[in-house]
């Protein structure tokens, strides 16, 4: 066959490298900026973009009706993320030609063009602190036209968070709002009253908090808010603001640190870990079937060379026959051979039954096999014992049955079923003790892992695992390399 006509394949190591360093996302972001900014020197522009290392900084619009707590949440986010809170008011405090033009419109009591606001925001976003640390723009845009003006100027947020609550709640909140004129801090007569008597004396009622004014503002917000939803239909996320600010902050932070779905090539490399009876084999089979990835069972891998009577199989056979643990070196050799095959490299894999402790995890890492998802199936010991001690195996077909959840189909099949020696209560209890002795070290090795409540319907468990497989990792979660 002509070598030039062979199908082109990308080395699997390249995929792992690209995923670890976010190469696809870097190039995608750089191309977006290039097309928006249209620089005269595109090569130098790309070099400068890569040097700035700012692709992961927050770029957030935090929107919502009056009294939804936007500024409070924005300050909490910025304290945590080290980014900048931007409002039209604090941007107007700067001196620039654009600010001067806006002030002229204000003096003449004329409506300020959306394009002018967009230029003011672009000017602020171009400053070094926003480029390096990111920004959270609060309360703007309010309309679809304002959003369009921002888009025309190349201003595109990574996340759009909308805080919302029932109007009755917002009206009550607004009536109790007070402002410290010295610091600009906002307080509330019910929810956030200052303890300092000096601060209390400085508090004043801000303009626009009367009930009629609040109702009017809310009606206007409801009238135009659909335009914002349409403008950012694939990016917005609504958070219920009618709950403690700590809960609102937690939900907003979780969303801001999440990643959007990407078109980047993705090869699943999954480890499923859990105690005996947690359903690892079933979940691995469901994932493999759904996503056409390779189901790698450690137990099955050890049986194959024994059945094939290979040299490795002959070395493993005495351990299998005596039901003794196979040495880690031999297990690792079997796993390494399987994961190195082309189907695992190109389609991905789901591994279960190994590693069982931190030492084995280190061996897997040293061999160059790094998972990008690690699931821990959690199930109480008594549930695991119940699942396993009433499990039956048909010696003729090898099919497994369960006295409660999956009984044998006929009395004939039931009569020939046997309980596997490893499923005796004593053996299960010993296996659970070994599991608990190693689980903490293994979790620390792969931290952060994804915990799944496996003490429920297996298809409910699978749905949750599936959602975690397809959802991109958060910005602060690394691939286990």
Secondary structure as UniProt FT lines:
FT   HELIX           3..5
FT   HELIX           12..21
FT   HELIX           23..37
FT   HELIX           42..52
FT   TURN            55..56
FT   STRAND          58..64
FT   TURN            66..67
FT   HELIX           70..81
FT   STRAND          84..86
FT   HELIX           88..92
FT   HELIX           97..107
FT   TURN            108..109
FT   HELIX           114..125
FT   HELIX           128..133
FT   STRAND          134..138
FT   HELIX           144..152
FT   TURN            153..154
FT   STRAND          159..164
FT   HELIX           167..175
FT   STRAND          177..180
FT   TURN            181..183
FT   STRAND          186..188
FT   TURN            189..191
FT   HELIX           197..202
FT   STRAND          203..204
FT   TURN            207..208
FT   HELIX           211..231
FT   TURN            232..235
FT   STRAND          236..240
FT   HELIX           245..256
FT   STRAND          269..274
FT   TURN            276..277
FT   HELIX           280..291
FT   STRAND          294..297
FT   HELIX           298..308
FT   HELIX           311..321
FT   TURN            322..323
FT   HELIX           328..339
FT   HELIX           342..347
FT   STRAND          349..352
FT   HELIX           358..366
FT   TURN            367..368
FT   STRAND          373..378
FT   HELIX           381..389
FT   STRAND          391..394
FT   TURN            395..397
FT   STRAND          400..402
FT   TURN            403..405
FT   HELIX           411..416
FT   STRAND          417..418
FT   HELIX           421..423
FT   HELIX           425..446
FT   STRAND          450..453
FT   HELIX           458..470
FT   TURN            475..476
//
